[in-house]
């Protein structure tokens, strides 16, 4: 029997024990007065009167003791029971399911008050938690996020072969991106991952890029993309893309960008084109038709492509979903001057020891931390042999 059961059992039995002690005291008093009556001549009335008087005094004392003892033991038992119930609630989400959302939020607020001991700090955290409760039910989260970027000082021969403007005059460098991650969505449905048609977008301007990344604005095509990247090229290059005949567009873009998209175990059909290109005034949409388990709540995603980018421009890696333990690696040629600026979580180790910088390499590996949106890293990429700045038109 544990201590709590012992205490409870003992407190319940105190009243019979008290009565026994009173009876014992009465017997002792009775024997004492019989002795006095025999030796000092006390009458029977005197003995009874004295016994009753003493009994009342003894009974009152023992009754008061019993009441106080039970009160103290019951209060202690109540406190211990309350603590045990609280521990059970904190450790068993299934029990908390029986409470309303308001009760759960009040429980969290009380817990914060106990931890922080400051009303303003509690108000700040509680307000932010309440703001994100509904969003969390609809959120996407990413895990096992691995992003590798390779920079090359020259475009591949395919660009010159296809007549891409500026392919050989030093206007561009080549960027090669390989992204792998697991994505889990918490809502009942996630439109971007519940269709056979899966899209990635290449945006000509920052506004379209941000609207696509954050899934806001009026352009549904970019909002539906599972990945968006800015395509920093000259107006002449944009005109070139617009001039490609429709029946050659998919083949040319495939040759220039070599894009690959995989979700789970989806495999391309090599006998036909794996994607269709949609031209828009503010960029390109690449639409894939993939066979994967659309009803699953979690997917493994891989995206690969290469693309041209104007020298002396900014390249940005943006995390738009809560991401655990991201690993971001950028490799570059010795002819390039690359500077990194991080706007990942301010308190994250990513801004200190998590970044390894060597000749031709930035390697940012964050372990066991969640990075929250909108966070990221900016790379300023320059050509050491050129001091001028070329801007897209």
VOPAGU-2260 file (C-alpha; in pm, 1 decimal, decimal comma):
REM VOPAGU-2260
SITE   aa  ch    i         X         Y         Z
SITE  UNK   A    0       0,0       0,0       0,0
SITE  UNK   A    1     147,0     339,0     -99,5
SITE  UNK   A    2     182,9     644,7     126,7
SITE  UNK   A    3    -135,9     815,2       2,5
SITE  UNK   A    4    -349,9     509,8      75,0
SITE  UNK   A    5    -191,2     477,9     420,5
SITE  UNK   A    6    -262,5     842,9     502,3
SITE  UNK   A    7    -620,1     814,1     384,8
SITE  UNK   A    8    -679,9     492,8     579,5
SITE  UNK   A    9    -524,5     636,7     893,2
SITE  UNK   A   10    -727,7     957,9     878,2
SITE  UNK   A   11   -1053,0     759,3     838,9
SITE  UNK   A   12    -977,9     547,2    1149,3
SITE  UNK   A   13    -887,7     833,9    1384,0
SITE  UNK   A   14   -1242,2     868,2    1527,1
SITE  UNK   A   15   -1273,1     504,1    1652,1
SITE  UNK   A   16    -923,4     534,6    1797,9
SITE  UNK   A   17   -1027,6     851,0    1979,4
SITE  UNK   A   18   -1334,5     683,0    2124,5
SITE  UNK   A   19   -1117,6     393,4    2241,8
SITE  UNK   A   20    -880,8     633,6    2415,4
SITE  UNK   A   21   -1175,5     811,5    2580,1
SITE  UNK   A   22   -1311,6     480,4    2704,2
SITE  UNK   A   23    -969,4     385,1    2835,5
SITE  UNK   A   24    -939,1     719,5    3013,8
SITE  UNK   A   25   -1287,9     671,6    3159,2
SITE  UNK   A   26   -1194,3     331,1    3297,3
SITE  UNK   A   27    -876,5     475,1    3454,3
SITE  UNK   A   28   -1073,0     763,3    3609,5
SITE  UNK   A   29   -1341,1     524,7    3732,2
SITE  UNK   A   30   -1084,9     300,7    3898,7
SITE  UNK   A   31    -921,2     607,2    4051,9
SITE  UNK   A   32   -1244,0     733,6    4201,5
SITE  UNK   A   33   -1338,3     389,6    4330,8
SITE  UNK   A   34   -1004,6     387,4    4509,3
SITE  UNK   A   35   -1071,2     737,2    4647,4
SITE  UNK   A   36   -1418,8     635,1    4757,3
SITE  UNK   A   37   -1281,2     338,0    4941,7
SITE  UNK   A   38   -1001,8     531,2    5114,0
SITE  UNK   A   39   -1141,0     884,8    5153,9
SITE  UNK   A   40   -1512,5     814,9    5187,1
SITE  UNK   A   41   -1635,9     952,9    4848,7
SITE  UNK   A   42   -2003,9     879,4    4791,7
SITE  UNK   A   43   -2134,6     722,8    4465,8
SITE  UNK   A   44   -2282,9    1057,9    4364,2
SITE  UNK   A   45   -1944,0    1230,2    4408,3
SITE  UNK   A   46   -1773,6     965,8    4195,6
SITE  UNK   A   47   -2029,4     990,2    3910,4
SITE  UNK   A   48   -2021,9    1371,5    3917,9
SITE  UNK   A   49   -1642,5    1378,9    3898,3
SITE  UNK   A   50   -1632,5    1116,8    3620,6
SITE  UNK   A   51   -1887,0    1305,9    3408,2
SITE  UNK   A   52   -1703,7    1634,9    3453,4
SITE  UNK   A   53   -1368,9    1489,4    3360,9
SITE  UNK   A   54   -1523,5    1293,2    3071,3
SITE  UNK   A   55   -1666,7    1611,2    2918,1
SITE  UNK   A   56   -1325,0    1778,0    2937,3
SITE  UNK   A   57   -1142,2    1479,8    2790,3
SITE  UNK   A   58   -1404,6    1431,6    2517,3
SITE  UNK   A   59   -1383,6    1796,7    2411,2
SITE  UNK   A   60   -1002,6    1780,0    2388,9
SITE  UNK   A   61    -999,9    1458,4    2188,8
SITE  UNK   A   62   -1281,5    1577,0    1958,6
SITE  UNK   A   63   -1090,3    1899,2    1885,0
SITE  UNK   A   64    -773,4    1698,4    1817,1
SITE  UNK   A   65    -960,9    1465,0    1581,2
SITE  UNK   A   66   -1113,3    1756,0    1385,9
SITE  UNK   A   67    -781,6    1938,1    1347,3
SITE  UNK   A   68    -592,6    1620,7    1252,4
SITE  UNK   A   69    -848,3    1523,4     989,1
SITE  UNK   A   70    -846,4    1875,6     847,5
SITE  UNK   A   71    -467,9    1878,9     812,1
SITE  UNK   A   72    -442,4    1530,4     663,9
SITE  UNK   A   73    -732,5    1591,3     423,4
SITE  UNK   A   74    -580,4    1922,4     300,5
SITE  UNK   A   75    -248,0    1749,5     237,4
SITE  UNK   A   76    -419,1    1461,8      59,0
SITE  UNK   A   77    -621,4    1709,6    -150,0
SITE  UNK   A   78    -305,2    1896,8    -254,3
SITE  UNK   A   79    -123,8    1577,0    -348,3
SITE  UNK   A   80    -427,2    1448,6    -538,6
SITE  UNK   A   81    -456,8    1780,6    -725,0
SITE  UNK   A   82     -89,7    1767,0    -819,8
SITE  UNK   A   83    -126,0    1410,6    -942,9
SITE  UNK   A   84    -428,9    1505,4   -1154,7
SITE  UNK   A   85    -236,2    1799,5   -1303,7
SITE  UNK   A   86      60,4    1576,3   -1392,1
SITE  UNK   A   87    -175,9    1328,8   -1555,6
SITE  UNK   A   88    -342,1    1603,9   -1760,3
SITE  UNK   A   89      -7,0    1743,5   -1870,6
SITE  UNK   A   90     120,6    1403,6   -1983,1
SITE  UNK   A   91    -192,5    1260,2   -2146,3
SITE  UNK   A   92    -329,1    1453,9   -2450,0
SITE  UNK   A   93    -617,4    1202,5   -2472,0
SITE  UNK   A   94    -749,3    1325,1   -2135,8
SITE  UNK   A   95    -723,9    1689,6   -2246,9
SITE  UNK   A   96    -937,9    1605,2   -2552,0
SITE  UNK   A   97   -1242,2    1601,5   -2324,9
SITE  UNK   A   98   -1195,5    1972,8   -2248,4
SITE  UNK   A   99   -1303,3    2264,9   -2465,8
SITE  UNK   A  100   -1052,5    2469,6   -2666,5
SITE  UNK   A  101   -1104,4    2761,3   -2428,5
SITE  UNK   A  102   -1021,5    2541,8   -2128,5
SITE  UNK   A  103    -707,3    2416,7   -2302,0
SITE  UNK   A  104    -595,7    2772,7   -2382,1
SITE  UNK   A  105    -658,6    2876,6   -2021,6
SITE  UNK   A  106    -449,1    2579,8   -1907,1
SITE  UNK   A  107    -163,7    2691,1   -2135,9
SITE  UNK   A  108    -187,1    3048,7   -2012,9
SITE  UNK   A  109    -171,7    2933,1   -1651,9
SITE  UNK   A  110     131,5    2718,5   -1732,4
SITE  UNK   A  111     305,3    3016,9   -1896,4
SITE  UNK   A  112     229,0    3233,0   -1592,4
SITE  UNK   A  113     389,9    2971,9   -1369,5
SITE  UNK   A  114     699,5    2952,3   -1591,6
SITE  UNK   A  115     755,8    3321,4   -1671,4
SITE  UNK   A  116     632,9    3505,3   -1361,5
SITE  UNK   A  117     569,8    3815,8   -1573,8
SITE  UNK   A  118     229,1    3933,9   -1698,7
SITE  UNK   A  119     364,9    4107,7   -2010,6
SITE  UNK   A  120     568,5    3806,6   -2118,0
SITE  UNK   A  121     266,1    3580,1   -2063,7
SITE  UNK   A  122      44,5    3816,8   -2265,3
SITE  UNK   A  123     296,2    3826,8   -2552,4
SITE  UNK   A  124     328,6    3449,0   -2578,8
SITE  UNK   A  125     -38,7    3371,6   -2516,4
SITE  UNK   A  126    -150,3    3622,7   -2781,1
SITE  UNK   A  127      87,2    3476,6   -3039,4
SITE  UNK   A  128     -16,1    3120,9   -2954,9
SITE  UNK   A  129    -383,9    3205,5   -2994,6
SITE  UNK   A  130    -306,6    3367,0   -3330,0
SITE  UNK   A  131    -133,5    3053,0   -3457,6
SITE  UNK   A  132    -373,8    2789,7   -3320,8
SITE  UNK   A  133    -607,7    2801,0   -3619,4
SITE  UNK   A  134    -320,3    2845,5   -3863,7
SITE  UNK   A  135    -142,3    2541,1   -3721,9
SITE  UNK   A  136    -438,2    2320,4   -3807,1
SITE  UNK   A  137    -398,3    2421,8   -4172,2
SITE  UNK   A  138     -19,6    2445,5   -4177,6
SITE  UNK   A  139     244,6    2264,0   -4375,3
SITE  UNK   A  140     568,2    2164,2   -4210,8
SITE  UNK   A  141     893,4    2046,0   -4366,0
SITE  UNK   A  142    1147,7    1800,5   -4233,0
SITE  UNK   A  143    1470,0    1649,3   -4368,0
SITE  UNK   A  144    1520,3    1967,3   -4572,7
SITE  UNK   A  145    1836,3    1951,3   -4785,3
SITE  UNK   A  146    1908,9    2229,6   -5034,9
SITE  UNK   A  147    2224,5    2219,6   -5248,4
SITE  UNK   A  148    2315,2    2509,1   -5480,0
SITE  UNK   A  149    2605,9    2490,0   -5724,9
SITE  UNK   A  150    2726,7    2803,0   -5905,7
SITE  UNK   A  151    2924,5    2792,3   -6230,4
SITE  UNK   A  152    3080,8    3093,7   -6406,2
SITE  UNK   A  153    2958,0    2993,0   -6753,1
SITE  UNK   A  154    2637,3    2860,0   -6903,6
SITE  UNK   A  155    2631,2    2509,2   -7048,3
SITE  UNK   A  156    2659,2    2462,8   -7429,2
SITE  UNK   A  157    2282,1    2404,4   -7458,4
SITE  UNK   A  158    2220,7    2777,1   -7413,7
SITE  UNK   A  159    2435,8    2878,1   -7708,4
SITE  UNK   A  160    2302,2    2586,7   -7914,5
SITE  UNK   A  161    1945,7    2710,1   -7861,9
SITE  UNK   A  162    2035,2    3073,9   -7936,7
SITE  UNK   A  163    1978,9    3205,1   -7583,6
SITE  UNK   A  164    2077,4    3578,8   -7580,8
SITE  UNK   A  165    2393,4    3651,9   -7378,6
SITE  UNK   A  166    2488,9    3284,6   -7354,5
SITE  UNK   A  167    2852,4    3351,8   -7445,2
SITE  UNK   A  168    2917,4    3718,0   -7365,9
SITE  UNK   A  169    2957,6    3684,9   -6987,2
SITE  UNK   A  170    2616,7    3826,9   -6895,5
SITE  UNK   A  171    2517,3    3519,9   -6697,0
SITE  UNK   A  172    2644,4    3258,2   -6458,5
SITE  UNK   A  173    2474,1    2918,9   -6417,4
SITE  UNK   A  174    2291,2    2817,9   -6102,8
SITE  UNK   A  175    2217,4    2452,1   -6033,6
SITE  UNK   A  176    1963,8    2373,5   -5757,8
SITE  UNK   A  177    1879,7    2040,0   -5595,7
SITE  UNK   A  178    1612,1    2042,0   -5321,7
SITE  UNK   A  179    1500,9    1743,2   -5115,1
SITE  UNK   A  180    1252,0    1754,0   -4828,1
SITE  UNK   A  181     964,5    1576,7   -4656,0
SITE  UNK   A  182     646,8    1780,8   -4640,7
SITE  UNK   A  183     358,9    1710,5   -4406,6
SITE  UNK   A  184      34,8    1901,4   -4415,0
SITE  UNK   A  185    -190,5    1919,3   -4112,6
SITE  UNK   A  186    -514,9    2021,1   -4279,6
SITE  UNK   A  187    -768,0    1777,4   -4419,5
SITE  UNK   A  188    -667,6    1869,8   -4771,8
SITE  UNK   A  189    -378,5    2048,2   -4936,1
SITE  UNK   A  190    -461,9    2149,3   -5290,2
SITE  UNK   A  191    -103,0    2167,4   -5413,7
SITE  UNK   A  192     -35,4    1804,8   -5317,2
SITE  UNK   A  193    -371,2    1637,4   -5386,1
SITE  UNK   A  194    -368,8    1652,0   -5766,2
SITE  UNK   A  195    -180,1    1461,3   -6032,4
SITE  UNK   A  196     -88,3    1798,7   -6181,8
SITE  UNK   A  197     202,3    1945,1   -5984,3
SITE  UNK   A  198     361,0    2279,1   -6077,3
SITE  UNK   A  199     680,3    2475,1   -6016,2
SITE  UNK   A  200     714,9    2841,8   -6108,2
SITE  UNK   A  201     989,0    3073,4   -6236,6
SITE  UNK   A  202     911,5    3440,7   -6173,0
SITE  UNK   A  203    1051,3    3739,3   -6360,3
SITE  UNK   A  204     991,2    3987,2   -6074,6
SITE  UNK   A  205    1014,1    3989,8   -5696,6
SITE  UNK   A  206     646,7    4074,4   -5646,4
SITE  UNK   A  207     529,9    3767,5   -5836,8
SITE  UNK   A  208     786,3    3555,2   -5653,3
SITE  UNK   A  209     667,7    3667,6   -5309,8
SITE  UNK   A  210     302,4    3617,6   -5402,2
SITE  UNK   A  211     383,5    3265,9   -5521,6
SITE  UNK   A  212     590,7    3178,8   -5215,1
SITE  UNK   A  213     334,9    3312,8   -4969,6
SITE  UNK   A  214      35,5    3195,1   -5176,0
SITE  UNK   A  215    -126,4    3536,6   -5181,6
SITE  UNK   A  216    -239,4    3773,0   -5456,8
SITE  UNK   A  217    -458,9    3709,6   -5758,8
SITE  UNK   A  218    -235,2    3482,3   -5967,3
SITE  UNK   A  219    -367,1    3134,7   -5892,4
SITE  UNK   A  220    -111,4    2966,3   -6120,2
SITE  UNK   A  221     186,8    3071,9   -5909,0
SITE  UNK   A  222      -6,3    3019,0   -5582,4
SITE  UNK   A  223     -59,6    2655,0   -5679,0
SITE  UNK   A  224     312,1    2591,5   -5737,1
SITE  UNK   A  225     489,6    2368,2   -5483,7
SITE  UNK   A  226     808,7    2568,8   -5548,3
SITE  UNK   A  227     881,5    2915,9   -5687,2
SITE  UNK   A  228    1214,1    3066,3   -5794,5
SITE  UNK   A  229    1300,3    3404,1   -5941,1
SITE  UNK   A  230    1436,2    3396,8   -6295,6
SITE  UNK   A  231    1671,5    3696,5   -6317,2
SITE  UNK   A  232    1734,0    3750,3   -6690,9
SITE  UNK   A  233    1739,7    4045,0   -6932,0
SITE  UNK   A  234    1437,0    4166,9   -7123,5
SITE  UNK   A  235    1602,5    4036,1   -7439,6
SITE  UNK   A  236    1606,1    3687,9   -7287,8
SITE  UNK   A  237    1239,7    3719,6   -7191,9
SITE  UNK   A  238    1158,3    3814,5   -7548,5
SITE  UNK   A  239    1351,1    3510,4   -7667,2
SITE  UNK   A  240    1138,8    3279,7   -7448,6
SITE  UNK   A  241     821,9    3444,0   -7579,9
SITE  UNK   A  242     938,0    3387,4   -7938,1
SITE  UNK   A  243     988,3    3010,7   -7906,3
SITE  UNK   A  244     723,4    2831,2   -8117,1
SITE  UNK   A  245     459,8    2659,9   -7905,2
SITE  UNK   A  246     536,8    2317,4   -8049,2
SITE  UNK   A  247     905,0    2354,3   -7946,8
SITE  UNK   A  248     860,7    2528,3   -7613,0
SITE  UNK   A  249     862,7    2220,9   -7384,9
SITE  UNK   A  250    1167,9    2075,0   -7555,7
SITE  UNK   A  251    1369,2    2400,0   -7544,7
SITE  UNK   A  252    1289,9    2470,4   -7178,0
SITE  UNK   A  253    1376,3    2107,9   -7095,8
SITE  UNK   A  254    1714,6    2149,9   -7267,7
SITE  UNK   A  255    1791,7    2480,9   -7091,3
SITE  UNK   A  256    1657,6    2406,5   -6741,5
SITE  UNK   A  257    1674,7    2023,3   -6725,7
SITE  UNK   A  258    1399,2    2028,5   -6461,3
SITE  UNK   A  259    1308,8    1720,2   -6256,4
SITE  UNK   A  260    1025,2    1688,6   -6004,4
SITE  UNK   A  261     960,4    1377,4   -5796,7
SITE  UNK   A  262     697,5    1315,1   -5529,9
SITE  UNK   A  263     743,7     993,8   -5333,2
SITE  UNK   A  264     804,8     713,4   -5584,1
SITE  UNK   A  265     666,1     889,0   -5890,6
SITE  UNK   A  266     857,2     807,0   -6209,5
SITE  UNK   A  267     859,9     994,1   -6540,4
SITE  UNK   A  268     729,5     825,0   -6852,1
SITE  UNK   A  269    1029,4     850,0   -7084,4
SITE  UNK   A  270     810,6     795,6   -7391,2
SITE  UNK   A  271     644,0    1132,6   -7357,5
SITE  UNK   A  272     722,4    1483,0   -7231,8
SITE  UNK   A  273     722,6    1493,4   -6852,2
SITE  UNK   A  274     591,1    1848,5   -6821,6
SITE  UNK   A  275     411,5    2124,8   -7009,2
SITE  UNK   A  276     527,7    2487,6   -7009,2
SITE  UNK   A  277     282,7    2770,3   -6956,0
SITE  UNK   A  278     411,5    3115,0   -7050,5
SITE  UNK   A  279     290,4    3411,5   -6848,8
SITE  UNK   A  280     372,5    3782,3   -6859,6
SITE  UNK   A  281     549,2    3753,2   -6522,0
SITE  UNK   A  282     720,4    3417,5   -6565,7
SITE  UNK   A  283     692,1    3049,2   -6652,1
SITE  UNK   A  284     488,1    2765,8   -6502,3
SITE  UNK   A  285     609,5    2407,1   -6548,0
SITE  UNK   A  286     324,0    2159,3   -6500,4
SITE  UNK   A  287     404,6    1795,1   -6424,1
SITE  UNK   A  288     166,5    1502,4   -6435,5
SITE  UNK   A  289     282,6    1261,4   -6166,6
SITE  UNK   A  290     148,1     937,5   -6026,8
SITE  UNK   A  291     176,9     928,1   -5646,3
SITE  UNK   A  292     -37,8     857,5   -5341,8
SITE  UNK   A  293    -240,6    1178,9   -5327,0
SITE  UNK   A  294    -432,8    1085,2   -5011,7
SITE  UNK   A  295    -116,7    1056,9   -4799,4
SITE  UNK   A  296     -55,9    1326,7   -4539,1
SITE  UNK   A  297     320,7    1331,0   -4588,5
SITE  UNK   A  298     533,2    1327,0   -4903,2
SITE  UNK   A  299     897,0    1315,5   -5000,9
SITE  UNK   A  300     971,8    1580,5   -5262,2
SITE  UNK   A  301    1271,8    1629,1   -5487,5
SITE  UNK   A  302    1314,9    1922,5   -5725,7
SITE  UNK   A  303    1613,4    1976,3   -5953,3
SITE  UNK   A  304    1685,2    2234,7   -6224,1
SITE  UNK   A  305    1949,9    2466,9   -6361,1
SITE  UNK   A  306    1897,4    2818,6   -6492,9
SITE  UNK   A  307    2084,0    3131,0   -6603,3
SITE  UNK   A  308    2123,0    3425,9   -6369,1
SITE  UNK   A  309    2262,3    3773,4   -6429,2
SITE  UNK   A  310    2601,2    3841,0   -6269,4
SITE  UNK   A  311    2624,6    4066,3   -5963,7
SITE  UNK   A  312    2273,6    3988,0   -5846,6
SITE  UNK   A  313    2117,2    3864,8   -5523,8
SITE  UNK   A  314    2022,0    3500,2   -5475,2
SITE  UNK   A  315    1781,9    3427,9   -5191,0
SITE  UNK   A  316    1687,5    3104,2   -5014,1
SITE  UNK   A  317    1351,1    3151,6   -4841,6
SITE  UNK   A  318    1180,0    2911,0   -4602,2
SITE  UNK   A  319     804,7    2970,4   -4627,9
SITE  UNK   A  320     695,8    2674,4   -4410,4
SITE  UNK   A  321     811,9    2578,8   -4059,3
SITE  UNK   A  322    1120,8    2369,2   -4131,6
SITE  UNK   A  323    1308,9    2138,7   -3896,8
SITE  UNK   A  324    1687,3    2101,7   -3916,5
SITE  UNK   A  325    1741,7    2257,6   -4260,7
SITE  UNK   A  326    2071,6    2193,1   -4437,2
SITE  UNK   A  327    2163,3    2454,6   -4698,6
SITE  UNK   A  328    2485,8    2425,2   -4895,1
SITE  UNK   A  329    2619,0    2661,4   -5161,7
SITE  UNK   A  330    2928,7    2580,2   -5368,6
SITE  UNK   A  331    3090,7    2828,0   -5605,0
SITE  UNK   A  332    3386,9    2872,1   -5837,4
SITE  UNK   A  333    3702,9    3060,4   -5738,7
SITE  UNK   A  334    3622,5    3326,6   -6000,3
SITE  UNK   A  335    3317,9    3424,9   -5794,2
SITE  UNK   A  336    3291,4    3656,0   -5495,8
SITE  UNK   A  337    3006,3    3535,7   -5273,0
SITE  UNK   A  338    2889,5    3695,1   -4949,1
SITE  UNK   A  339    2622,2    3545,1   -4723,1
SITE  UNK   A  340    2365,7    3729,9   -4509,2
SITE  UNK   A  341    2137,6    3521,3   -4285,5
SITE  UNK   A  342    1791,7    3618,4   -4165,4
SITE  UNK   A  343    1709,1    3283,6   -4014,5
SITE  UNK   A  344    1580,7    3283,3   -3655,2
SITE  UNK   A  345    1773,8    3546,6   -3460,8
SITE  UNK   A  346    1837,6    3310,7   -3168,8
SITE  UNK   A  347    1924,4    3017,7   -3395,4
SITE  UNK   A  348    2271,2    2868,8   -3401,2
SITE  UNK   A  349    2250,3    2915,6   -3777,1
SITE  UNK   A  350    2393,5    3263,4   -3735,4
SITE  UNK   A  351    2701,3    3144,5   -3546,8
SITE  UNK   A  352    2858,5    2802,2   -3529,6
SITE  UNK   A  353    2613,6    2629,5   -3764,9
SITE  UNK   A  354    2768,5    2794,7   -4072,4
SITE  UNK   A  355    3090,4    2654,0   -4214,0
SITE  UNK   A  356    3269,5    2885,3   -4457,8
SITE  UNK   A  357    3554,5    2759,7   -4668,9
SITE  UNK   A  358    3698,7    2854,6   -5004,3
SITE  UNK   A  359    3415,2    2800,4   -5248,8
SITE  UNK   A  360    3165,3    2678,3   -4988,4
SITE  UNK   A  361    2897,5    2795,6   -4748,7
SITE  UNK   A  362    2753,2    2504,5   -4549,0
SITE  UNK   A  363    2467,5    2583,5   -4307,3
SITE  UNK   A  364    2348,9    2282,3   -4107,0
SITE  UNK   A  365    2101,6    2345,7   -3824,6
SITE  UNK   A  366    2039,1    2048,5   -3598,2
SITE  UNK   A  367    1723,8    1981,2   -3397,0
SITE  UNK   A  368    1578,3    2329,2   -3443,4
SITE  UNK   A  369    1262,8    2454,3   -3609,3
SITE  UNK   A  370    1311,7    2753,2   -3838,4
SITE  UNK   A  371     995,9    2957,4   -3877,6
SITE  UNK   A  372     876,1    3153,3   -4181,1
SITE  UNK   A  373     953,1    3384,0   -4332,7
SITE  UNK   A  374    1322,8    3312,1   -4281,0
SITE  UNK   A  375    1613,9    3259,5   -4512,3
SITE  UNK   A  376    1957,9    3344,7   -4641,5
SITE  UNK   A  377    2073,2    3599,2   -4898,5
SITE  UNK   A  378    2380,4    3544,1   -5114,7
SITE  UNK   A  379    2535,7    3837,1   -5298,2
SITE  UNK   A  380    2709,3    3685,9   -5602,6
SITE  UNK   A  381    2965,9    3886,8   -5800,7
SITE  UNK   A  382    3210,5    3821,5   -6078,8
SITE  UNK   A  383    3561,3    3904,0   -5953,6
SITE  UNK   A  384    3668,8    4005,9   -6302,1
SITE  UNK   A  385    3384,4    4258,8   -6337,2
SITE  UNK   A  386    3310,7    4548,7   -6107,7
SITE  UNK   A  387    3000,3    4673,0   -6284,6
SITE  UNK   A  388    2646,0    4579,5   -6190,4
SITE  UNK   A  389    2418,9    4439,5   -6461,0
SITE  UNK   A  390    2050,3    4472,6   -6383,4
SITE  UNK   A  391    1761,8    4290,2   -6549,9
SITE  UNK   A  392    1556,6    4521,2   -6765,5
